[in-house]
Amino acid sequence: MKSTTRKLFGTDGIRGTANREPMTADIALKVAMAAALVLRRGDHRHLAVIGKDTRLSGYLIEPALTSGFIAMGMDVVLVGPLPTPAIAMLTRSLRADLGVMISASHNPFEDNGIKLFGPDGFKLSDEIEAQIEVAFDRAADQRATSKGLGRAKRLDDAGGRYIEFVKNTFPKRLRLDGLKVVVDCANGAAYKVAPTVLWELGAEVVPVAVAPDGLNINRKCGTTAPETMQEAVVAHGADLGIALDGDADRLIMADEHGRILDGDQLMALIALNWHRGDRLAKSGLVATVMSNLGFERHLAGNGVAVTRTQVGDRYVVETMRRIGSNLGGEQSGHIILGDYSTTGDGLIAALEVLAAVVETGAPASQVCKVFEPVPQLLRNVRVNGVDLLDDRAVKAAIVAGERRLGKAGRLLVRKSGTEPLIRIMAEGEDQALVAEIVDSVAAAVTATGRAEESAAE
């Protein structure tokens, strides 16, 4: 019987509701087998590194992936709950052929996902993911012999390795002594390593959301609910707040007044510091289409070029590699520091910001508010698993909105690659006009009858 290629990968690996396709044990096992086949590169004993966040369903997906790799003759190193960037780092450090992170990032605990890294520590390209999809149903034909099965073991010092790696990115001449820092770990993958790094560098640490129970990841905490971190900063009189997401590849911060510092402000700070210190690559930085116009204008005015790419940190990284940039990221808080990491690392990015605060001796409110953003509004409309962007009325609303904004602003309407959402973003000098345009497009999407009420961010 002729097999058909199964579409598994979205913009950030495979993601879905745990114990429902595609996030079942059966599919995870077959994905591991297919990935082992595609990434086979010689006759040596191949190795996969598997990490996870703190979701209950990690106990379902981890052994399934392990079985799949072992069935193909690949050895496995299990490192337990660690941030996504730690898995990328360990894949390179251990000379593994493949790295796997089991996480749905900022999504609620009901979801889970599988992110794959190649031996260089970078997320797999679209082309390699497509090869894995093609191999999904035929990899079992090339299973190892009984004698050739792989083995699995745990790496007990994996967390310690990552902690030292992160600390070594902080300038040796500086310490965090005297700083009180709130760190919200989202009850996720960084709940042990993030407070430890900050404390060992000298900070007084106020840990928040560091008691994962398998069900509370990202629940009223982390980057999706930064109010928890903001309130803790004010309540404890902290100098600064850090909020990570479930797998700690995303960062949002707050100054001493509890005011939010998003990814754009943090990237701008790092870019200008690196530019002044002759550390920023001449190609400048890479940001997505979601980054604020004020961000781009301010950096351009200071001699820093900004290259835009589609939404998704993997596309930011691909563009960085193509143009030779060593800094990039997203407004949502994925920040990639190419001198240190191959993917977004919330903890390393936070240390760059903390270094700037320590070096200047000024409050975070003065150091980290780099530019004045243009009024921007983002609204998410939940859809019933359908793509409504080809609907005639929706397209008409988009065209009308673009016409009203003209060259003074932008309108971006896109389908989310990780959730069943239509994301509507508009920005321009006139805040009231921006709101009207977002309302009109959201109303057109909702009027199709295949969408739910939208929520502004």
Helices and strands as residue ranges (DSSP letters): E 14-17, H 25-38, E 47-52, H 58-71, E 75-81, H 84-93, E 98-102, E 111-117, H 126-135, G 139-142, E 152-154, H 158-167, E 180-184, H 193-200, E 204-208, G 222-224, H 227-236, E 240-244, E 251-254, E 260-261, H 263-276, E 285-288, H 293-301, E 306-309, H 313-323, E 327-329, E 335-337, H 346-360, H 364-367, E 376-383, H 392-405, G 406-408, E 410-415, E 421-427, H 431-446, E 451-456
